[in-house]
Amino acid sequence: MQDDSVIYVHNVPIHIRRLPSGDLSVWHPFNDRIRQIVEPICRHRGYWKQAYNNWIVFRPFAEDVCNALREANDT
């Protein structure tokens, strides 16, 4: 995965950024439908960073989360 990428789920951009630690920042614009998709994918694989309104996904789960988000576009 690149350091910065965008995955579209139902035409809504989800911005993925690799942090210096190797963890991922996962951010999307406010959209309840997308939140209902992203939250269960990221939950228990990272934590919600309220100050930035994004998820921080731990490095060991980075590829799994990215793959799950790509697959979510197919549903």
C-alpha positions as CSV (number, residue, x, y, z in Angstrom):
1,M,0.0,0.0,0.0
2,Q,1.1,3.5,-0.7
3,D,1.6,6.0,2.1
4,D,-1.6,7.8,1.0
5,S,-4.5,6.4,-0.9
6,V,-8.2,6.7,-1.3
7,I,-10.7,3.9,-1.4
8,Y,-14.2,4.6,-2.6
9,V,-17.1,2.8,-0.9
10,H,-20.5,3.6,-2.5
11,N,-18.8,6.7,-4.2
12,V,-17.7,8.1,-0.9
13,P,-13.9,8.6,-0.5
14,I,-12.2,6.9,2.5
15,H,-8.7,8.4,3.0
16,I,-6.0,6.0,4.1
17,R,-2.7,7.3,5.3
18,R,0.2,5.3,6.6
19,L,1.7,7.0,9.8
20,P,5.4,6.9,10.6
21,S,4.7,4.2,13.2
22,G,3.3,1.9,10.4
23,D,-0.3,2.3,11.7
24,L,-3.0,3.6,9.4
25,S,-5.2,6.7,9.7
26,V,-8.6,6.0,8.2
27,W,-10.8,9.0,7.6
28,H,-14.1,9.5,5.7
29,P,-16.5,12.5,5.4
30,F,-19.5,12.3,7.7
31,N,-21.8,9.8,6.2
32,D,-23.8,7.5,8.4
33,R,-24.1,4.7,5.8
34,I,-20.3,4.7,5.4
35,R,-19.7,4.9,9.1
36,Q,-21.8,1.7,9.5
37,I,-19.4,0.0,7.1
38,V,-16.1,1.4,8.3
39,E,-16.6,1.2,12.1
40,P,-17.0,-2.6,12.3
41,I,-14.0,-3.1,10.0
42,C,-11.8,-0.9,12.2
43,R,-13.2,-1.7,15.7
44,H,-10.9,-4.1,17.7
45,R,-8.2,-3.5,15.1
46,G,-7.4,0.0,16.3
47,Y,-9.0,2.9,18.1
48,W,-11.1,6.0,17.3
49,K,-9.1,9.3,17.5
50,Q,-11.7,11.8,18.4
51,A,-9.5,14.8,18.0
52,Y,-9.1,14.1,14.2
53,N,-12.4,12.2,13.7
54,N,-10.6,9.2,12.3
55,W,-9.6,5.6,13.1
56,I,-6.1,4.6,13.9
57,V,-5.6,1.0,12.8
58,F,-2.7,-0.9,14.3
59,R,0.0,-1.9,11.8
60,P,-0.6,-5.7,12.1
61,F,-4.2,-5.2,10.8
62,A,-3.4,-2.6,8.1
63,E,-3.7,-4.8,5.1
64,D,-6.7,-6.7,6.4
65,V,-8.5,-3.4,6.9
66,C,-7.6,-2.1,3.5
67,N,-8.8,-5.3,1.9
68,A,-12.1,-5.3,3.8
69,L,-12.7,-1.7,2.8
70,R,-12.1,-2.5,-0.9
71,E,-14.4,-5.5,-0.6
72,A,-17.1,-3.3,1.0
73,N,-17.5,-1.4,-2.2
74,D,-18.8,-4.6,-3.8
75,T,-21.7,-4.9,-1.3
